[in-house]
């Protein structure tokens, strides 16, 4: 998991032009997010918010530039982090800076229509699997 976290944080850093001074929202159980939290702290992020569910996402989105979603392994945990395009749109009202969303669920937990919002860059589970597989192939 730590290698995946390192790669995901590296992708986020490249997409956002650095992480220093930026803020992130991590959604999912703390034990699965701890590698990301450690790496983001090391990258000198300004604030790192952690939520178990998506209930407060629209309130936190205006304050962050990066969202990482890593739901738990159970079906109930996965259902607790389903994120709609409408929720993201509400949180992005008036937004001028980009919002990068990295969905690390086994199957998509973010409605793909969210990726069509003007300020949102969405990496779906399929996108990330493809990128990470190419990275592993290069390393071999």
C-alpha contacts under 8 A as a table, 3 or more apart, distances in Angstrom:
res1	aa1	res2	aa2	distance
1	X	4	X	5.16
1	X	5	X	6.16
1	X	35	X	7.59
2	X	5	X	4.92
2	X	6	X	6.07
2	X	35	X	5.73
2	X	36	X	7.89
3	X	6	X	5.02
3	X	7	X	6.25
4	X	7	X	5.14
4	X	8	X	6.08
4	X	132	X	7.74
5	X	8	X	5.11
5	X	9	X	6.04
5	X	35	X	6.21
5	X	36	X	5.54
5	X	39	X	7.78
6	X	9	X	5.27
6	X	10	X	6.10
6	X	36	X	7.53
6	X	39	X	7.07
7	X	10	X	4.97
7	X	11	X	6.21
7	X	132	X	7.33
8	X	11	X	5.10
8	X	12	X	6.21
8	X	102	X	7.81
9	X	12	X	4.98
9	X	13	X	6.05
9	X	36	X	7.25
9	X	39	X	7.20
9	X	40	X	7.25
10	X	13	X	5.06
10	X	14	X	6.27
11	X	14	X	5.16
11	X	15	X	6.14
12	X	15	X	5.10
12	X	16	X	6.03
12	X	18	X	7.85
12	X	19	X	7.76
12	X	66	X	7.51
12	X	100	X	7.35
13	X	16	X	5.35
13	X	17	X	5.77
13	X	18	X	4.54
13	X	19	X	5.49
14	X	17	X	5.19
14	X	18	X	6.28
15	X	18	X	7.71
15	X	100	X	7.83
16	X	19	X	6.83
16	X	98	X	7.92
16	X	100	X	7.73
19	X	22	X	5.40
19	X	23	X	7.83
19	X	40	X	7.67
19	X	43	X	6.08
19	X	44	X	6.88
19	X	45	X	5.69
20	X	43	X	5.92
20	X	44	X	4.78
20	X	45	X	4.84
20	X	46	X	6.85
21	X	44	X	6.43
21	X	45	X	4.97
21	X	46	X	4.53
21	X	47	X	7.95
22	X	45	X	5.13
22	X	46	X	5.27
22	X	47	X	6.98
22	X	64	X	7.06
22	X	65	X	6.51
23	X	45	X	5.74
23	X	46	X	5.38
23	X	47	X	4.60
23	X	48	X	5.73
23	X	49	X	7.86
23	X	63	X	6.88
23	X	64	X	4.65
23	X	65	X	5.80
23	X	66	X	6.62
24	X	45	X	7.55
24	X	47	X	6.36
24	X	48	X	4.87
24	X	49	X	6.13
24	X	64	X	5.12
24	X	65	X	6.03
24	X	66	X	4.62
24	X	67	X	5.71
24	X	68	X	7.68
25	X	48	X	5.91
25	X	49	X	4.66
25	X	50	X	5.81
25	X	51	X	7.51
25	X	60	X	7.58
25	X	61	X	7.80
25	X	64	X	6.47
25	X	66	X	6.26
25	X	67	X	4.76
25	X	68	X	6.41
26	X	33	X	7.12
26	X	48	X	7.37
26	X	49	X	6.10
26	X	50	X	4.76
26	X	51	X	6.30
26	X	67	X	5.75
26	X	68	X	4.81
26	X	69	X	5.90
26	X	70	X	7.64
27	X	33	X	7.97
27	X	50	X	5.87
27	X	51	X	4.86
27	X	52	X	5.54
27	X	53	X	6.28
27	X	54	X	6.99
27	X	67	X	7.57
27	X	68	X	6.26
27	X	69	X	4.75
27	X	70	X	6.14
27	X	71	X	7.00
27	X	81	X	7.10
28	X	32	X	7.23
28	X	33	X	6.87
28	X	50	X	7.59
28	X	51	X	6.23
28	X	52	X	4.55
28	X	53	X	6.45
28	X	69	X	6.24
28	X	70	X	5.12
28	X	71	X	4.56
28	X	72	X	6.26
28	X	77	X	7.87
28	X	81	X	7.02
29	X	32	X	5.64
29	X	33	X	6.42
29	X	51	X	7.72
29	X	52	X	5.50
29	X	70	X	7.54
29	X	71	X	6.63
29	X	72	X	6.03
30	X	33	X	4.96
30	X	34	X	5.89
30	X	50	X	7.47
30	X	52	X	7.59
31	X	34	X	5.52
32	X	35	X	7.25
32	X	70	X	7.01
32	X	72	X	7.35
33	X	36	X	5.34
33	X	37	X	6.20
33	X	70	X	6.93
34	X	37	X	4.94
34	X	38	X	6.14
35	X	38	X	5.26
35	X	39	X	6.30
36	X	39	X	5.15
36	X	40	X	6.00
37	X	40	X	5.17
37	X	41	X	6.07
37	X	48	X	7.32
38	X	41	X	5.22
38	X	42	X	6.20
39	X	42	X	5.00
39	X	43	X	6.25
40	X	43	X	4.92
40	X	44	X	6.57
40	X	45	X	5.88
40	X	48	X	7.74
41	X	44	X	5.13
41	X	45	X	5.70
41	X	48	X	7.87
42	X	45	X	7.67
45	X	48	X	7.00
51	X	54	X	7.11
52	X	80	X	7.89
52	X	81	X	7.59
53	X	56	X	7.70
53	X	80	X	5.43
53	X	81	X	5.09
54	X	57	X	5.23
54	X	80	X	6.98
54	X	81	X	5.30
54	X	82	X	6.98
54	X	83	X	6.51
55	X	58	X	7.89
56	X	59	X	5.52
56	X	60	X	6.48
57	X	60	X	5.14
57	X	61	X	5.94
57	X	87	X	7.37
57	X	88	X	7.60
57	X	91	X	7.18
58	X	61	X	5.46
58	X	62	X	7.69
58	X	87	X	5.72
58	X	88	X	6.18
58	X	90	X	5.98
58	X	91	X	4.03
58	X	92	X	7.75
59	X	62	X	6.87
59	X	91	X	6.17
60	X	63	X	5.59
60	X	64	X	6.86
60	X	91	X	7.27
61	X	64	X	5.38
61	X	65	X	7.70
61	X	88	X	7.54
61	X	91	X	5.09
61	X	92	X	6.56
62	X	91	X	5.94
62	X	92	X	6.19
62	X	95	X	6.95
64	X	67	X	7.41
64	X	99	X	7.37
65	X	97	X	7.45
65	X	98	X	6.43
65	X	99	X	4.73
65	X	100	X	6.14
66	X	99	X	5.83
66	X	100	X	4.81
66	X	101	X	5.95
66	X	102	X	7.81
67	X	99	X	7.57
67	X	100	X	6.17
67	X	101	X	4.65
67	X	102	X	6.11
68	X	101	X	5.98
68	X	102	X	4.79
68	X	103	X	6.11
68	X	104	X	7.21
69	X	81	X	7.64
69	X	101	X	7.75
69	X	102	X	6.25
69	X	103	X	4.95
69	X	104	X	5.67
69	X	105	X	6.88
69	X	109	X	7.89
70	X	103	X	6.81
70	X	104	X	5.07
70	X	105	X	5.54
71	X	77	X	5.93
71	X	78	X	5.14
71	X	80	X	7.91
71	X	81	X	6.30
71	X	104	X	7.64
71	X	105	X	5.94
72	X	77	X	4.97
72	X	78	X	6.00
73	X	77	X	6.59
73	X	78	X	6.92
74	X	77	X	5.21
74	X	78	X	6.36
75	X	78	X	5.12
75	X	79	X	6.20
76	X	79	X	5.13
76	X	80	X	6.23
77	X	80	X	5.10
77	X	81	X	6.87
78	X	81	X	5.61
78	X	82	X	6.93
78	X	105	X	7.61
78	X	109	X	7.31
79	X	82	X	5.56
79	X	109	X	7.93
81	X	109	X	6.52
82	X	109	X	4.72
82	X	110	X	5.97
82	X	111	X	7.84
83	X	87	X	6.85
83	X	88	X	7.50
83	X	109	X	6.09
83	X	110	X	4.69
83	X	111	X	6.23
84	X	87	X	5.31
84	X	88	X	6.53
84	X	110	X	6.07
84	X	111	X	5.10
84	X	114	X	7.25
85	X	88	X	5.09
85	X	89	X	5.98
85	X	110	X	7.39
85	X	111	X	5.56
85	X	112	X	7.34
85	X	113	X	5.77
85	X	114	X	4.30
86	X	89	X	4.99
86	X	90	X	6.13
86	X	114	X	7.70
87	X	90	X	5.16
87	X	91	X	6.34
88	X	91	X	5.07
88	X	92	X	6.13
88	X	114	X	6.70
89	X	92	X	5.01
89	X	93	X	6.31
89	X	114	X	7.40
89	X	117	X	7.07
90	X	93	X	5.56
92	X	95	X	5.11
92	X	119	X	7.59
95	X	98	X	7.79
95	X	119	X	7.08
96	X	119	X	6.93
97	X	119	X	6.64
98	X	119	X	4.77
98	X	120	X	5.93
98	X	121	X	7.23
99	X	119	X	5.93
99	X	120	X	4.82
99	X	121	X	6.13
100	X	120	X	6.01
100	X	121	X	4.86
100	X	122	X	6.09
100	X	123	X	7.83
101	X	120	X	7.29
101	X	121	X	6.17
101	X	122	X	4.81
101	X	123	X	6.09
102	X	122	X	6.28
102	X	123	X	4.98
102	X	124	X	6.69
102	X	125	X	7.97
102	X	128	X	7.96
103	X	108	X	6.85
103	X	109	X	6.72
103	X	110	X	6.80
103	X	122	X	7.63
103	X	123	X	6.06
103	X	124	X	5.27
103	X	125	X	5.61
104	X	108	X	7.98
104	X	124	X	7.40
104	X	125	X	5.48
104	X	128	X	7.53
105	X	108	X	5.95
105	X	109	X	6.20
105	X	125	X	6.14
106	X	125	X	6.55
107	X	125	X	6.36
108	X	111	X	7.24
108	X	112	X	7.97
108	X	124	X	6.33
108	X	125	X	5.95
110	X	114	X	7.31
110	X	124	X	7.65
111	X	114	X	5.85
112	X	115	X	5.65
112	X	116	X	7.75
112	X	122	X	7.72
112	X	124	X	7.62
113	X	116	X	5.45
113	X	117	X	7.41
114	X	117	X	5.53
114	X	120	X	6.95
114	X	122	X	7.18
115	X	120	X	5.64
115	X	121	X	5.68
115	X	122	X	4.88
116	X	120	X	7.02
117	X	120	X	5.40
123	X	126	X	7.94
123	X	127	X	5.64
123	X	128	X	6.29
124	X	127	X	5.07
124	X	128	X	6.29
125	X	128	X	5.19
125	X	129	X	6.09
126	X	129	X	5.11
126	X	130	X	6.21
127	X	130	X	5.27
127	X	131	X	6.26
128	X	131	X	5.04
128	X	132	X	5.90
129	X	132	X	5.20
129	X	133	X	5.94
130	X	133	X	5.20
130	X	134	X	6.29
131	X	134	X	5.21
131	X	135	X	6.26
132	X	135	X	4.95
132	X	136	X	6.17
133	X	136	X	5.12
133	X	137	X	6.16
134	X	137	X	5.02
134	X	138	X	6.24
135	X	138	X	5.20
135	X	139	X	6.30
136	X	139	X	5.03
136	X	140	X	6.30
137	X	140	X	5.24
